Each structure stands twice: as C-alpha cells, then as structure tokens.
Amino acid sequence: MLVSAKEMLQKAKAGKYAVGQFNINNLEWTKAILNTAQSCNSPVILGVSEGAAKYMTGYGTVVGMVNGMMKSLNITVPVALHLDHGEYEGALGCIEAGFSSVMFDGSHYPIDENIEKTKEVIRRAKEKGVSVEAEVGAIGGEEDGVIGGGEKADPKECERIASLGIDMLAAGIGNIHGPYPANWPGLDFDVLAEVEKVSGGIPLVLHGGTGIPEDMIKKAISLGVSKINVNTECQIVFADATRKYIEAGSDKKGKGYDPRKLLKPGYEAIMAAVKEKMELFGSIGKA
C-alpha cells in the first residue's frame, strides 16, 4: 500500500540519510525502481512529472499501475507516489486520483500567491493523508520544457512557506535539472544552512540529483537534506544500454526485437543506477 512521504523523510532526517525520489516514465521504470528498493530494503519515492503522467495517459493510470505492481511484486518497503513539480490543478488532481504525496511548485508565483495556493493544496491533501512538498526559488535547468536558471531561495520566504504545515521543502541552492555545465559553481551550502535554520526542522529536498559530486551530496544530507531527486541519470543509462543492444545487432538475433528483450538491458541499467544512488544516500536497509 502506498504511504505518504512524511514519516519516511522524518526518519531519514533523524538518521542523517536521504530517501531517493526516482522519476518513473513507464512500466519498465516503475518495475526497476520498485524491485531495487525491495532488494535493498530501502524506502523509495516514485516521482511523476505532469508530462510523464500525461504520456502514461493520466494520473489514474499511474496509480493503477503502481498499486497493481506493488501487489504482484509483493513490495513491502515504504513507497510514496509523488507528483513532481505539479501545477495547482495537477496537485489537486493527483490528490483525488490516489497519489500519496504531491509537490505543488508555486515558485513562479509571487510569494503571497504561492502561499495562498500552497495553503489550499495542504488543506485538500491533509483530508486524505497525502504529504505535501513546496518550492521556494526556482530550480534551474529544464523540467518538462520549463527552463530555470538555478535561483537561490530567500530564507525569509522559506520560513513563511515552511510554517504553513508542509511536510518537505525544496529550496533552490544553485542546483539544476539535467546535466550540469562545466562552469557550474556548485551548491551554496551557506544558503542551505540558513534555510535549515529557519524551516522548523522539516525535511529539505534537493532537486537535480544527477551530476552533483558525491561529497556535495553527503554534505547536503548532513545539513538537513532528506530527499534527493534523480531522473536524468536513469534516462541516460537506459538510453545507453538500449543503444548498445541495438548497435551490437542483438535485435536481429532470434526474437531480439521482442520489446521484452529489447528493453531488458535498459531496465537492468536503471536498477544498477538506483542501487548506486541508494548506497550514496544511505537509505539501504532503512525500510
């Protein structure tokens, strides 16, 4: 059964580790992440962007697939199904559809409007035991066609949002979605420390986990980050493994063109990448 992310992240914060949010794009992605979490005895958050949900034909389809898969795979570790960077309507739609966690990204609104909309999402979410993530300071890079430059969050704004009753806070600290450019200056730990100080002890979220050096990840966790989002890395390893399979001509041998065979190397590559991240985040054995 799906659970909210609240308890798993509070445990992570207290235990100085982080739970990975791995975005799902289809059945293979979901199966790979769930099986890896179970074999590593790790809690996990399945992230779904609005674009990915639309691709999979809607929130109801995603909920049905994840619930059915958890039952048939006998998944016993804590799993949260989380809307990633949701608009206001999307967040409300996911709460109704059966997601166990939502992110309302109001970072592009003026702070007062962000607060009003966040309050309403929290009210609706609490009625159904759904956890809520809010964002202050847009995360850079590209997410579903929206490009941001990696703003740094204003700790005063973080304090206002954190006091509304959210369960986790994503604060921009120079992190970006997608691959990091060669001249990226790194994470701003001073801003992170300030945000941690004013956020009332709620778990903090680091978006754009692909490509951040390991020592920075570990330092961020030590400063209160309890949830780290990974998406691009799984997409890259999936594409690489699929390319190798086809370039080796494996799809031309026997029934190598069968999608179950064609997608298997990519599926295995996702599993390996997820396990590696769970080791880095310290969540293995923490279910």
Secondary structure, DSSP 8 states (H G I E B T S, - for coil): ----SHHHHHHHHHHT--EEEEE--SHHHHHHHHHHHHHTT--EEEEEEHHHHHHTT-HHHHHHHHHHHHHHTT--S-EEEEEEEE-HHHHHHHHHHT-SEEEE--TTS-HHHHHHHHHHHHHHHHHTT-EEEEEES--EEEETTEEE---B--HHHHHHHHTTT-SEEEE-BS-EESS--TT-----HHHHHHHHHHTTT--EEE---TT--HHHHHHHHHTTEEEEEE-HHHHHHHHHHHHHHHHTTGGGSTTTTSHHHHTHHHHHHHHHHHHHHHHHHT-TT--
